[in-house]
């Protein structure tokens, strides 16, 4: 499973975190997600657009970020902490712990 989210919307929000951009996309009806909230670490994404990560099978939602024309890379922070740049692309990939491309 892969889902794209463009953070162009974050121009309106200034210092918005990724979770704020995600909430704005939900409000526009363009996106949906589920998360569990940890008091210290913030939101842990459990589902994107109705697709659940199966923790029993070591699945998780990987967040990739990158400006147009640049290679996508793993977000250095989670959705509650990462501040996307204007027009930055965000990619959510359903992955399994221990995949060969986990570095």
URKA-V545065 format. One record per pair of residues at least 24 apart in sequence whose C-alpha atoms are under 7 Angstrom apart, sorted by the first residue. I is the first residue (numbers start at 1). J is the second residue. D is the distance in whole Angstrom. If there is no record, write none. Layout:
# URKA-V545065
I&J&D / I&J&D
This chain:
# URKA-V545065
1&93&6 / 1&94&5 / 2&92&6 / 2&93&5 / 2&94&6 / 3&91&6 / 3&92&5 / 3&93&7 / 4&90&6 / 4&91&5 / 4&92&6 / 5&89&6 / 5&90&5 / 5&91&6 / 6&87&7 / 6&88&6 / 6&89&5 / 6&90&6 / 7&84&7 / 7&86&6 / 7&87&5 / 7&88&6 / 7&89&6 / 8&86&6 / 8&87&4 / 8&88&7 / 10&86&6 / 11&86&6 / 15&83&7 / 16&83&6 / 17&79&7 / 17&80&6 / 17&81&6 / 17&82&5 / 17&83&4 / 17&84&7 / 18&79&5 / 18&80&6 / 18&82&6 / 18&83&6 / 18&84&6 / 19&79&5 / 19&80&5 / 42&80&5 / 43&79&6 / 43&80&6 / 53&94&7 / 58&96&5 / 58&97&5 / 59&94&7 / 59&95&5 / 59&96&4 / 59&97&6 / 60&94&6 / 60&95&5 / 60&96&6 / 61&92&6 / 61&93&6 / 61&94&5 / 61&95&6 / 62&92&6 / 62&93&5 / 62&94&6 / 62&95&6 / 63&90&7 / 63&91&6 / 63&92&5 / 63&93&7 / 64&90&6 / 64&91&5 / 64&92&6 / 65&89&6 / 65&90&5 / 65&91&6 / 66&90&7
